[in-house]
Amino acid sequence: MDVERIRQDFPILSRSFHGRPLVYLDSAATSQKPRSVVEAEERYYDRINANVHRGVYALSVEATEAYEAARERVARFLGAKDPSGVVFVRGTTEAINLVATSLGRGLLKNGDRVVTTIMEHHSNIVPWHFLRVYGGIDLQFVGVDDEGTLRLDELDRLLTPRTKVVSLTHVSNVLGTMNPIREVADRAHAVGALVVVDAAQSAPHLPIDVDALGVDFLAFSGHKALGPMGIGALWGRPDLMETLPPAMGGGEMIREVHTDRIAYNTTPGKFEAGTPNVAGAVGLSAALDYLSAIGWDDLRAHEERLLRRAVVLAEERFGEAMTIFGPKDPAQRHAVFAFRMKGIHPHDLASVLDERGICIRAGHHCAQPLMERLGVPALTRASPYLYNTEAEISALFDALADAARLFKVPVASRTTAA
């Protein structure tokens, strides 16, 4: 994988901050965008812009064709045979809210159980809490062990005939842990539960096949996968989607409206109320083209090299002064490493790194239940991607060493040259 060539496709990486070259290590929050994605959106607005589905004039037909071609591209990206199961949304947050709302209206009743995990992003916790508060749902959480691996024994205990939904992340945005989705799905289906997967952190980094995973719903966000902000996709089993009520009402999702009755559109239109983000869908399609052309094996090997470099430098330069959370083996984690430096608050650490042009994330990472499980109020997180280099990982640890000196944190005596 030619990282230097790839970097040329991302103009933002040529910027400098505070007199230092930009080192962007916050791709788990949002990835940077290649020129081809920006140009695809620009081309849409320059040449095709019109509202979709309703117009009979040629320009509207072109816009509709571009929009539906993007839906087909997303379906291929997810290994879905039928694009009608793909619903465009603003991102994973909206997708999970859509699923929770629809299930709450059409399937779940007071006393039914929803199971999620302690490692979830708030986007996969709060919508289920809404059902707990307003619908009487029994919301339960599966824990993790000390390495951040899902406690399948706890899952088994929570899977009963009352369990109607199991909703979990594919890859943790803090720990980098990849959950055994197929195994979870098989266990959940054995008691008649539906399975919802948050793939926001997995779709940008590894191939997704919804049939192989055996899930009922899966969502991801375009902006974490080289695409535009404000666009993402929810995939649901088309037969199941047809049985569920819509989550929002308005234009496009309706077939007939009368004073005494309404009739809904078919899937996916039933779940896409209002004017869609057509340009975003076109940009997302371009992003998936770019990402898929990289090669999943090459991307995985590159990211694992970066993670291994980080683990080695953490041990050699900081020893017990730095703790990396999640699976110890880089082969068992994906694209993120969250850590704690003794004696330095994550926000202070992020500020010091910013002065050196390095972008990382600090805080609870929208995962407060996980922070409570780990016994920390906040963590610092670096999340490299396809455009990052080993030299940038070294630059990160050089800056961390500067921070350690600034805050007078004792570190390991053995050091490694950058």
N, C-alpha and C positions, 0 to 999 in steps of 0.2 A: 504494500500500500504506500503510494507516494504522497506522504503527508504534506511536503512542501508544495507540491502541485495543487493538492486539495486546498491549501490555505490561500492560494491565489484566487480561488472562487469566492472568498469571503472578504470583501473590501474592508469591513470593520476591523479586521485583525491587524491592519496596517496602522491603526491609530496608536497614539501615545497618551499617557496620562501622568501628570506630575513629572514630566521629563523621562518617563520610563515606557518601554514598549508594553502595550496591552497584553496581559496574560489572562485570558478568559477561562475560568474554571467554575462556571456556574450554569452548565448546560442542563443540569437536572431541573433548574428553575425555568430556563428557556434556552433553546439552542440559538446559535446565530444562523443566518439565512444565506444560502449561496445566491449568486447573481441570477441564476436561472429561475429561481422562485420569485424574486422581485420583478424580473422581466416578464414572467408569466402573468402576474397580476396587472402589471402596467399594460401589457398587450391586451388583456381582457378589457380594461377600461378605455383604451385607445381605439379598439377595433370592434368589440362585440357587445358592449354594455347595453343591456335591456333587461326588463323583468322576465322571469321564466314561466313556462307552462301556460300562461293565460293568453299571450299574444299570438295572433295568427300571421303577423307580418314576418318577413324573412329574418330580420335582425333578432327578433325574439326567439325564433326557431334556432338560430345559431347559438344564442345564449343558453337555451334549454339543452341543446346538444352538448355544449361544453360542460354544463352542470352535471348532466347525467353520465357523460364520459368520466368525469371525476368520481362519481359514485361507483362506476364499474372499476376504476383504478383502485379505489379503496378496498373494494370487495376482493380483488386479486391480491392486494397486499395482505389481507387478513385470511386468505385461503378460503373465502366464502364463495360457494358456487352460485348463489342467487343474490344479485345486488339489491334486491328489494328489501333485504334485511339491514341495509346500511342507511342510517339516519344521520344527516348532518346536524351537528350541534356546535355550540361555541367551544366546547372542550369537555374533558372528562367530568368536571364538576357538574355541568349541565346534564350530561348523559346519565350520571348516576341519580341525580335528582329526578330526571324524567322516568327512569326505571322505578325508583321508589314511589313516586307519585302514582304512576300507572298501576303498579302492583297494589298499592294501598287502596286504590279505587276499585280495582277489579278482581283481586284475589285474596288479599290478606284481611283477616278479621281479628277482633279483640282476643288476645291470648295466644295468637300465633307467634312463633319464634323466628327471629332473624339473627343469624350468627355472623359476626365479622371478626376481625383480629385486632390485637393491641398495637400492631405495627402500621395500621392504616393512616393514610393522609386524612385530614379532617373531611375532605370531600366524600370519603366513603364511610364516614361516621355520622356526620350531622344530618344527612337526609333520612337515615334510619332512626335517629333520635326524634325527628319530626313525627315519624310514625309511632314511636314509643309514646310521645307526649299527647298526640292528637288522635291516635288510633288504638292505643292500648296494646301495642306490640311488645312482646318480651324480647328485649335486645340483650344479647350475650356476646362475650368476647373470648376468643382463643388467645392464650398467652404465647410467649416465646421463651426459649431457654437462654442461658447466659451468652451464647454466641449469636443470638438473634434468629434462631431457627424455630419454625412454627411447631407448637406442641400438638402433634396429631392425636395424642392420647386425650387431650382436652377436647379437641374437635369431636372425637368419637363419643365422648360423654355428653356433648351438647346436641348430637344428632339423634333426634327422636321423631316420632310421627308428628309432633307439633312443629317441628322445624320446617319452614316453608322456603326460606332463602338463606343461602350462604354467599356472602359478598366479601371478596378479599383482593388484595393487591397481587399482581404477578411478580413485581420486583419492588422491594422497599425503597422509598426515596431517601431513607436515612442509612439503613444497614447494608443496602445492596443485595440483600438476601433474595434469592429466587424461590418462590413457593412452588411445591409440586402440584400444579393446578389439576392435571389429569387425575391424580390420586385423590385429591380433595373432591373433584367433581364426581368421580365414581362413588365415593362414600356418601356424598350428599344425595345423589340421585337414588341411591339404594333406599333412602327413607322418603323419597318423593319431593325433595327440595330442589329449587332452582338455584343456579350458580351464576353469580355476577362477578366479572373480573375487571379490575382497574389495571389497564395496561399502559398507563401514562409513562411509566419508567421502563417498560420492557419494549414496547413497539419501536422506539428509536434505536434499539441496540441488538435485537435478536429477531429472527423470523417468527411470525405469528401464524398459526393455523387453527382456526376456531374449531374445525372438525376434529383435529388431532387432540386438542385440549379438552374437547367434550363439554364445552360450557354452553350456557343459554344466552348470556349477554356478555359483551366485551366492549370496553370504551378506551379511546386514547385521544390525546390532544395533539393537534398538528404542530403547535409552536415548539414542542419539545423534540420534534422529529424533522427539523429543518424547515418546517412550514410556517405560514403566517400565524399571527395571533388571532384569536376569535373564531377559529374553525377547528373542528374535531369530528369524530365519528363515534356513533354507537352502533354496534352490530347486535342484532337479536335474531333468534331463530324465527324465520318468516311466519311459520305456522303459529308460533306463540304470539308474535307481535299482532297478528290479525285478531287474536282473541282479547287483547288488552284495550282499555279505553285510552284516548289521548290524554296527555298531561296538560296541554295548553289549547285554548280555543281561539279561532280567528280565521283569517283567510288561508287558503291553500289546503288546510286539513279537513275541510268540509266538502261534502258533496251536495247536500241540500239543506236549506234553512227556511223554516216556516214559523209562523207564530206559535204553533202548537207542537212542533217536532223538528228534529234535526237528523241528518244522516251523515256519517263520517266518510271521508276519503279512504282509499285502501292504503296499506303500508307501502312505501315509507311516508307518503304524503300526509297520512293521518297524524304523524308526529312532527311535522315541520310547519308549524303555524307561522304565518307572516312571511315577509320578504326574506329570502335566504341570502347568506353571504356567498354569492356565486363566485366573486373574484377570489375569496378565500379558498373555496373548493378547488378552483383552477390552480391556485398557488400550492395547495396541499398536494394535488396530483403531481405537479412538477417536483415537489420535495420528495415524494415517494419514488419517483423515477430516479432522482439523484441518489437517494439513499440506497436503493436496491442495486444501482450500478456499482456501488463501492464493493459489494461482496460481503456477506454476513460473516464468513469465516475470517476474512482479512480484518474486518472491523473488530471482531471479538479478540483476535490475536493482538491487535494494536492496543486495545483498551486494557487487556490483561498485562501487557508489557508496562503500561503506564502505572497500573495499580501495583505491580510487583516493585517497580522503582520506588513508589511512594512507601510501601511497607519496609523495604530495605533501608531507605533514608530515615524513616521514623525510628527504627531500631538503632541504627548506627549513630545518628546525630542527637537523638533525644532520650533514648532508653525509656525509663519509667516516667519521664516527664511528659510523655505523650501517650495517650491511649486511643487506639483506633477501634471503633465499635463495629460489630458485625462479624461475619465469618472470617477466621484468621487466614485461610487460604484464598489468595486472589482468584483462583480458578472457581471458587464457590460464590463469588460476589460479582456484581455487575455495576461498573461505571460510576460508582460513588464511594467516597470514604469520608465518614464523619468522625471527628476526633475531638479530644479535649486536651488542652495544654494546662498543666498544673500552674496555678497562680495567675492565669490570664483569662479574663472573661472573654467569651467568644466575640462579643461586639467590639471590645478593645482590640482583639486580635485582627478582626476584619478591617478595622480602621487603619491599623499599622500596615497591613498588606495593601490596602487601597493606595496609600502614599507611595507604594512601590509599583503601582500599576497592575496589581493582581486582584482579580475579582473572585471572591468566594462568598458563600452564604453563611450567615450566623443567626442563631435563634432556635426556636423549637421546631422549625421546618413543617409547620402545620401538622404536627404529630405529637401533641401533648400527652396523650395516654402512653405512648412509647417512651417519652422523656421521663415520665413518672416511673415506668418499669425499669429504666436504666439508672434511675436515681440522680438525674442531672436536670437543671433548669433549662439548659440550652447546649448546643454543640456547634462546632464549626464544620462546614462541609465543603469539600472540593469535589467537583464532578467533571472530569475530563471527557472529551468526545473525539470524534474522528480528526478534528483539526488541531488537536493539542500535540505537543512534542515532549520527549523525555527531558529536553533542556528546560522546558517550562515547568515541569515537575521539580527539577533541580532548583529553578528560580524560586518556586514556592517555598522550598525548604531553606534556601538561603534567607528569604524574608522572615520565615518563622524563627530562624536562629537570631536574626536582628531583634525580633520581638522578645525573644527569651532574654537577650542581653539587656534590652530596654527595661524589662520588668524584673530583672535580676532573678530569673528562674534557673536553678541548677540543672544542668543537662548532662548526658553521657559524656565521658571524657574522650571517647573514640569518635572521630569525625571522618566524614567522607568528602572528598573534593567534589565540587559541582561539575 
